[in-house]
């Protein structure tokens, strides 16, 4: 049986249910990459040129980890997920970057998803995978409908069961505060990046709302006042989530997390920062993390943010 290696990084955090379903349907075995106990960042084992962003370096480290464990490495070329948006250029070139930068000589399986030119991108994506793996598989309408349903769930509203297990939520009935947290899925749920801070909020008994927990419709409606549409896919997700959270009266604070050196986020971060300054009384924290951001440095800022949240909460009670 062909073993397909999947790096647990980048859009794995959004589409892993769909990818698993596609491979399972054709009886292909999936092998997931494993991070070292201390993490790739702590081990100092990050490949890639220095100018490339941290999430891509982590992705390449996961590809290296799969180097001897599978027959093909799955690195999709996700150009345009929806017809009116594009992904960051790194997503367009990542299979080539992996071929050039990684130790692995295993063939790369790099199906294209480009809603700008493919009439049915999901069907085209699956067909490329099955053709590449030599799977004599007729794609029934039923199978495509099933994949579509899984994809819609991942796109529209991330079901709780799909949220990575590291996202260990407090029960909302036990929560003291409700905190919005926006960022790309591969930053928020990545244990080596923002994933580390979930335990901090859990200790503070905060219930977290992430972009995946907000409906697509609400995110898009919240952006209608902008003069120009946002055409970067994840940026639109984050800005839509942040703006919808600004009007959520139950929210006690909002945190935005981006990684240093991200081109698209450097613009959208400013947009969200700017709007946050117009929200009277809502504590807001904007974190830019990089390879050197130790938990201690983040912890100090998180503690200061929680002080603001508690003060604002007391003020609300006395007014
Ligand atoms: S959007 Fe930003 S973080 Fe994501 S791959 Fe592109 S540069 Fe890196």
Boltz pocket constraint, residues with backbone or C-beta under 6 A from the ligand:
constraints:
  - pocket:
      binder: B
      contacts: [[A, 53], [A, 54], [A, 55], [A, 56], [A, 88], [A, 89], [A, 90], [A, 91], [A, 184], [A, 259], [A, 261], [A, 262], [A, 263], [A, 264], [A, 265]]
      max_distance: 6.0
